[in-house]
């Protein structure tokens, strides 16, 4: 009987400790999510200080954007193509040689079609639609150039056609 | 006989009233010196020649990479066969192109590169020169 009483008391003490631990953990959880972690001296993610850094914290959206921006700048710098203030940021990331070649062929094909229509002297409706579709697949600066050529030809009468 | 003449006169007067109102048809005119074109669409459509037309439009074309290439254009040809074409990607001019209506007077200017520099529309009763029944 006495042994049972001791066991019951020990169980009660253990239950009390367990309850206290749960309360303590519950108190800690909201604290960790509500407090943004200061991220200073940003460095690329593959550097040890960041890799070992602030895994348990949260970062607000603006800060996250800044981190991504700085990471991209660092990648540009490492590739030796960091855009400076005097050099405008390119619209698109550099293409690999194969893609660049394919793009140049596509651009050249549009250019040659424009030459062809100006030599023939006319463009029908279906050809105009096809030409515009091909122009749409070019980079903005190349679109501008091709549209200028097309409209110059239309205005000078070198190409007889309508949009 | 006299009665028939009076009825015919009355009908003639009534039909005249149906066509009343100020009329200012504006045939298409392309000015190749100042690089402008103007004209109302109804007069162009009813012109007694095969050349005359004027209008503006827009195109939205997939760029094949998840985007859309948009541009607007205006074009015109007058009775003498003089032609004007221009295009634009300017958001303000594209907005203006959306305001065109069936019986609009259309006017536009462009530069040597064929870029639209001015686009305007005016939709007024005096451009509607023929009532279709």
Interface residues (C-beta under 8 A of the other chain):
Chain A: X132 X133 X135 X136 X137 X143 X144 X147 X148 X150 X151 X152 X154 X155 X157 X162 X163
Chain B: X57 X59 X61 X62 X63 X64 X65 X69 X71 X73 X75 X83 X84 X85 X86 X87 X89 X110 X112 X113 X114 X115
